[in-house]
Every structure is written in C-alpha cells, then in structure tokens.
Amino acid sequence: MPAVATVRPAARTAALIAAALALTLGVALAPFTSAAAAPQPLRAAAPGDVDDEGGTPALRAQLEAASKGYLDAKTALDRSVKRQNQLAEQLKTTESQVAERGTKVAEIAAQAYRTGRLGAASALLHSGSPAGFMDRAAALDAVAANSDRALRELQTARDEVSATKQALDAEIQEQRKQVAVMAKRKDQAERALTVAIERDEAAERAEAAERAARSPSRSGSSPTAKPAPRNSDGSWPSESCSVNDPTPANGCITPRTLHALKQAKSAGFTRYVSCYRSGGSGEHPKGRACDFAAQKNGFGGDATGGDRTYGNNLAAYFVNNADRLAVLYVIWYRQIWLPSSGWKSYSGARGDPSSDHTNHVHLSVY
C-alpha cells in the first residue's frame, strides 16, 4: 500500500496559521503516554473553543452539506439512469409492437382493396337460405371487429411510444440537473477546503504531485464491505443517534455508523476506535463519525512503519467501500477524501498528530 503524502505547505504567516484552523474536523484526542497505558478517552472542547483536532463549525457544516448534497445527487442520478435504461427497453418493445400491428392493419387494407368492400346489404341479400343469412351476418361482425381491434391496438401502441419518449426526455433532463448539482457540490467542498489557506504555486504543484503518487489507492485489493441498508429508491434513510456506541467513548451512534464500524472490524481493522463525543460540532456528537487509531495501543504520535501502513490500508478500505458504507469523507495523514473530489490536501491547525490526523483515520458517514 503506497504511503500518503507527507509534504507540508510552505511556511505560513501567523494569519495563515489562524486561518488554517478551519481545515480540520473530528474530535479532541488526549495524548497517549505509554505503551502500557490504556487509551485515553476523547475530550470535547469547551463551548467556543477550537477542537484539539482543529476545525470550525462553519467548515464542518460546509463539508457535511457538500458531501451529503453530492451523495443525494448521485443517488438521484443513478436512479434516473436506471429509469432511462428501463424506458429505452420499453420503447424498443413498443416500437416493435407498432411495426407488427401496422403490418396487420396494412394487410387488412390490402385485402379490402383486392376484393372490394363487402357491403352488408349485398352480403345478406345473396344468402341462399336462413342459415346462410345468419352465417354471413356473423362473418360481417367478425371482420368488422377484427379490423376495429387492429386499428385500436395500433393507435394504443403509437400513444405508448409517444408517452415513453416524453418520459425518456424528462429523465434525460433530470440526469443533466443532477450532474449540475454534483458539480456544484464538488466546487462547494473544494472551496471550503481552500478558502482558509494560501499556498504559492510551486509548493502546491509539488504537493499535488506527491499526493497523487502516495495517496491511499482506490483500486487496491481492499475487502468488500456488506452494503448498508438503503431505501427502495436507492437513497439513504434518515438516522438518528439511536444505538449504543460499543467503543470506549460510550454514548450513541447511528445504525449506519455501527454498520461501518462492524464492517471495518470484520475486515481486520481491530485496533482502538472511539466514536461518540458529547461536545463540539461535526458528526461525532451526532453519532456519525469514528476515529480509528493507527497504533495498537491507542492514539499517540505520528504513525510510522507498520502503523502507517495500517492507516493507509484502513483509509483505502473506507474509500474503496464508500458507496456501500455511505462515506461522507475520510481524513488521514494531512489529506481528506471526499466522494466528489477524491484525495485533497488537508492541513492541520496545530501541527500535532491529532490536528494533522497522522495518528488516526477519521471516518464520517451519511
């Protein structure tokens, strides 16, 4: 598993450092002191304070809204594309029926042209007996009924073709609308991440190149997670902080967060985890976020060696299963993964392992 980029931005002025506080979210982590000590519980910041992991409520709200909006639009887009495929198949079938019924009507018309139209009075007057009269009357009824039915079926099929084409046009317009929404949400997330920090172009180019080379891979061989339950239309059901948090943080989490936690553990990521947190903003107080320690004994300093690899693999696992687990974003080693944009630079507010997310992987779910 390739390592994540570790290049820091160029030296910042004091004002930029203050501005960069808006670029981190998650929870406050008490420092891990020794290998023998139990992992320390997460600490909520006092009202008005910046969390130990950095970040502001405004940034967290922007990222949450952008990622939620993107996922909602993507669900609607997938639904529209599926409906278009269904309508295209329906149109194909109906147009085939129009062709078949049109051929049948043409045959009836050709026969009438060749034999001449059979008048009712003429047909009945030339019957040689009462029985023949009745037979001819019944035949006239059958011919008329057959002709009328063929014409009605043809017109119905033509109407169905027209309605299907209109529905297909509407779905195409819906697809264009959702694509535009997704682009808007992508821009919203990226502007939220860049508005509080400035870099010179050379530093940004160097960082982008290393980030592309070392970001956790989406195409790796991560285990496949069991999908979280969706609504019948493919959207994510609304969930509250309603189930017990099984991690040492206690409190509550959402059923979808619990599902992601269990799936990660089933995939072999069994090191220390902390989810719920009572104070502050972001997803932790809502039970929609967890912090996964990279080290075996809890949150400590920068992860290196095998611990760094563990974090890389865990981050890649969440990214590769983002659609199955309803991932809003993943933060790891000074980078954030968004469903709209992929991996982006994410600089910590204080330069410590918690702020830089170099000792834990942060997961937020829808």
C-alpha positions in Angstrom: 0.0 0.0 0.0 1.6 3.3 -1.0 2.1 5.9 1.7 0.1 9.1 1.9 1.8 12.4 1.0 3.6 14.0 4.0 4.8 17.2 2.4 3.6 20.2 4.4 2.7 23.5 2.8 5.3 26.3 2.7 5.8 28.3 5.9 2.7 30.3 6.9 2.4 33.6 8.5 0.6 33.8 11.8 -2.6 34.9 10.0 -2.5 31.8 7.7 -1.9 29.6 10.7 -5.1 31.0 12.3 -7.0 30.6 9.1 -5.8 27.0 8.7 -7.7 26.2 11.9 -10.7 25.9 9.7 -9.2 22.9 7.9 -9.6 20.2 10.5 -12.5 18.3 12.0 -13.1 15.4 14.2 -12.6 15.1 17.9 -10.1 16.1 20.6 -7.7 13.4 21.4 -5.9 13.1 24.8 -2.2 12.2 24.1 -1.2 8.6 24.5 1.6 8.5 27.1 3.0 5.0 27.1 2.6 1.6 25.5 1.4 0.1 28.8 -1.3 2.7 29.5 -4.9 2.3 28.4 -6.0 4.6 25.5 -7.2 7.9 26.8 -10.8 8.9 26.2 -11.6 11.6 23.7 -12.1 15.1 25.1 -14.7 17.5 23.9 -13.7 21.1 23.5 -15.3 23.7 25.8 -18.0 25.9 24.1 -16.4 28.4 21.8 -13.0 26.7 21.7 -11.4 25.2 18.7 -11.3 21.4 18.9 -7.9 19.8 19.6 -8.1 18.4 16.1 -8.8 21.9 14.8 -11.6 23.0 12.6 -14.6 25.3 12.9 -18.3 24.6 12.9 -18.6 26.6 9.6 -16.1 24.3 7.8 -17.6 21.1 9.2 -21.1 22.3 8.1 -19.8 23.1 4.6 -18.1 19.7 4.2 -21.1 17.9 5.6 -23.6 19.8 3.3 -21.3 19.4 0.3 -20.8 15.7 0.7 -24.4 15.0 1.6 -25.6 17.0 -1.4 -23.2 15.2 -3.7 -24.3 11.8 -2.5 -28.0 12.7 -2.7 -27.5 14.0 -6.3 -25.5 10.8 -7.2 -28.3 8.6 -5.9 -30.9 10.6 -8.0 -28.6 10.4 -11.0 -28.2 6.6 -10.6 -32.0 6.3 -10.3 -32.5 8.4 -13.4 -30.0 6.4 -15.5 -31.7 3.2 -14.4 -35.1 4.6 -15.3 -33.7 5.7 -18.7 -32.5 2.2 -19.4 -35.9 0.8 -18.5 -37.7 3.3 -20.7 -35.3 2.6 -23.6 -36.1 -1.1 -23.4 -39.8 -0.3 -23.1 -39.6 2.0 -26.1 -37.9 -0.7 -28.1 -40.6 -3.2 -27.3 -43.4 -0.8 -28.0 -41.9 0.3 -31.4 -41.7 -3.4 -32.3 -45.4 -3.7 -31.5 -46.3 -0.7 -33.6 -44.4 -2.2 -36.5 -46.2 -5.6 -36.1 -49.7 -4.0 -35.7 -49.1 -1.6 -38.5 -48.3 -4.6 -40.8 -51.5 -6.3 -39.7 -53.6 -3.2 -40.5 -51.9 -2.9 -43.9 -52.8 -6.5 -44.7 -56.4 -5.9 -43.8 -56.4 -2.8 -46.0 -54.8 -4.6 -48.9 -57.3 -7.4 -48.7 -60.2 -4.9 -48.8 -58.6 -3.2 -51.8 -58.3 -6.5 -53.7 -61.7 -7.9 -53.0 -63.7 -4.7 -52.8 -65.5 -3.6 -49.7 -68.2 -6.1 -48.8 -71.5 -4.3 -48.3 -73.7 -5.5 -45.5 -76.9 -5.4 -47.6 -75.2 -7.2 -50.6 -73.8 -9.9 -48.4 -77.1 -10.6 -46.7 -79.3 -10.5 -49.8 -77.2 -13.1 -51.6 -77.6 -15.6 -48.9 -79.4 -18.7 -50.3 -81.0 -19.8 -47.0 -81.9 -18.6 -43.5 -78.8 -20.5 -42.2 -76.7 -18.8 -44.9 -78.1 -15.5 -43.9 -77.0 -16.0 -40.3 -73.6 -17.2 -41.3 -73.0 -14.2 -43.4 -74.2 -11.8 -40.7 -71.8 -13.5 -38.2 -68.9 -13.2 -40.7 -69.6 -9.5 -41.2 -69.4 -8.9 -37.4 -66.2 -10.8 -37.2 -64.5 -8.9 -40.0 -65.6 -5.6 -38.6 -64.5 -6.5 -35.1 -61.1 -7.7 -36.3 -60.5 -4.5 -38.3 -61.5 -2.2 -35.4 -59.4 -4.1 -32.9 -56.3 -3.9 -35.1 -56.7 -0.2 -35.6 -57.3 0.4 -31.8 -54.2 -1.7 -31.0 -52.1 0.2 -33.4 -53.2 3.6 -32.0 -52.6 2.5 -28.4 -49.1 1.3 -29.3 -48.4 4.6 -31.0 -49.7 6.6 -28.0 -47.5 4.4 -25.7 -44.4 5.2 -27.9 -45.1 8.9 -27.6 -45.6 8.8 -23.8 -42.4 6.7 -23.4 -40.4 9.2 -25.5 -41.7 12.0 -23.3 -40.8 10.2 -20.1 -37.3 9.4 -21.5 -36.8 13.1 -22.4 -37.8 14.0 -18.8 -35.3 11.6 -17.4 -32.5 13.0 -19.6 -33.3 16.4 -18.2 -33.2 15.0 -14.7 -29.8 13.5 -15.4 -28.5 16.8 -16.6 -29.9 18.5 -13.5 -28.2 16.0 -11.1 -24.9 16.2 -12.9 -25.0 20.0 -12.4 -25.8 19.6 -8.7 -22.9 17.2 -8.3 -20.5 19.7 -10.0 -21.8 22.4 -7.7 -21.4 20.4 -4.6 -17.9 19.4 -5.7 -17.0 23.0 -6.1 -18.5 23.8 -2.7 -16.4 21.2 -0.9 -13.2 22.3 -2.6 -13.8 26.0 -2.0 -14.4 25.2 1.7 -11.0 23.4 1.9 -9.1 26.2 0.1 -10.6 29.4 1.4 -8.7 29.3 4.7 -5.3 28.6 3.4 -3.0 30.1 0.7 0.0 28.4 -1.0 2.4 29.5 -3.6 2.0 27.8 -6.9 5.3 25.9 -6.8 4.6 24.4 -3.4 1.1 23.4 -4.5 2.4 21.7 -7.6 5.0 19.8 -5.6 2.5 18.7 -3.0 -0.1 17.7 -5.6 2.4 15.5 -7.4 3.5 13.7 -4.3 -0.1 13.4 -3.1 -1.1 11.8 -6.4 1.8 9.4 -6.1 1.3 8.4 -2.4 -2.4 8.7 -1.7 -4.2 5.5 -0.5 -5.3 3.7 -3.6 -8.9 3.3 -4.5 -8.1 0.4 -6.9 -6.3 -1.7 -4.3 -7.4 -5.1 -3.1 -9.4 -4.0 0.0 -12.1 -6.4 1.3 -15.6 -5.7 0.1 -17.9 -4.4 2.8 -21.5 -5.5 3.1 -23.7 -2.6 1.9 -25.6 -0.6 4.5 -29.4 -0.7 4.0 -30.9 1.8 1.6 -34.4 3.0 0.8 -36.3 1.3 -2.1 -35.3 4.3 -4.3 -31.6 3.9 -3.5 -31.4 6.9 -1.1 -30.0 6.7 2.4 -32.7 6.6 5.2 -32.5 9.3 7.8 -31.0 8.0 11.0 -30.5 9.4 14.5 -28.0 8.7 17.3 -30.1 5.8 18.4 -27.9 2.8 19.1 -25.2 2.3 21.8 -21.7 3.1 20.9 -19.6 0.0 21.6 -16.3 1.9 21.7 -14.9 3.2 25.0 -16.3 6.7 24.1 -19.8 5.3 25.2 -22.8 7.5 24.2 -24.7 6.7 21.0 -24.1 6.3 17.3 -26.3 5.8 14.2 -27.1 2.3 12.9 -25.1 3.2 9.7 -22.1 4.2 11.8 -22.3 1.0 13.7 -22.5 -0.9 10.4 -19.4 0.8 9.1 -17.6 0.1 12.4 -18.5 -3.6 12.4 -17.5 -4.0 8.7 -14.1 -2.4 9.4 -13.5 -4.8 12.3 -14.7 -7.8 10.2 -12.1 -6.7 7.5 -9.4 -7.0 10.1 -9.1 -3.4 11.4 -9.4 -4.1 15.1 -7.2 -1.5 16.7 -8.5 1.1 19.2 -11.6 3.1 18.0 -13.5 6.0 19.5 -16.8 7.3 18.0 -19.3 9.3 20.1 -18.4 12.7 21.6 -20.8 14.9 23.5 -19.5 18.3 22.8 -18.5 20.4 19.8 -19.8 20.4 16.3 -19.3 18.0 13.4 -20.5 14.4 13.1 -19.2 13.0 16.4 -22.0 14.4 18.6 -24.5 13.2 16.0 -23.0 9.7 16.2 -21.9 9.7 12.6 -18.1 9.7 13.0 -15.4 7.5 14.4 -11.6 7.9 14.9 -9.6 4.7 14.2 -6.2 4.7 15.9 -3.3 3.7 13.7 -1.2 2.3 16.6 -2.1 -0.8 18.5 -2.2 0.9 21.9 -4.3 3.9 21.0 -3.7 7.5 19.9 0.0 8.5 20.1 2.5 10.3 17.9 2.8 10.2 14.1 2.2 6.8 12.8 5.3 5.3 11.1 6.3 1.9 9.6 3.6 -0.8 10.1 1.3 1.7 11.9 1.4 4.0 8.9 0.7 1.1 6.6 -2.3 0.1 8.8 -3.7 3.6 8.5 -3.1 3.6 4.7 -4.9 0.3 4.4 -7.8 1.4 6.6 -8.2 4.7 4.7 -8.2 2.8 1.4 -10.7 0.3 2.7 -13.2 3.1 3.5 -12.6 4.8 0.2 -13.0 1.6 -1.8 -16.3 0.9 0.0 -17.5 4.4 0.2 -20.7 3.7 -1.8 -21.5 0.7 0.3 -20.9 2.4 3.6 -22.3 5.9 2.8 -18.9 7.6 3.4 -19.1 11.4 3.7 -15.3 11.8 4.0 -12.1 10.2 5.3 -9.2 12.1 6.8 -5.8 10.6 7.2 -2.2 12.0 7.2 -2.9 15.6 6.3 -5.3 14.6 3.5 -9.1 14.4 3.1 -11.0 12.1 0.8 -14.4 13.4 -0.5 -16.8 11.5 -2.7 -16.9 14.4 -5.1 -13.2 15.2 -5.4 -11.1 12.2 -4.2 -8.0 13.0 -2.1 -7.2 16.6 -1.3 -4.6 18.3 0.9 -5.9 18.9 4.5 -3.5 20.8 6.7 -3.8 20.6 10.5 -4.4 23.6 12.6 -1.7 23.0 15.3 0.9 20.7 13.7 0.3 17.9 16.2 -0.6 14.3 15.4 -4.3 14.9 16.2 -4.6 18.1 14.1 -2.7 16.5 11.2 -4.6 13.2 11.6 -1.3 11.4 11.5 -2.2 9.1 14.4 -5.7 8.2 13.4 -8.1 7.8 10.5 -11.3 9.9 10.8 -14.4 8.5 9.2 -17.7 10.4 8.8 -20.8 8.7 7.3 -24.0 10.0 5.9 
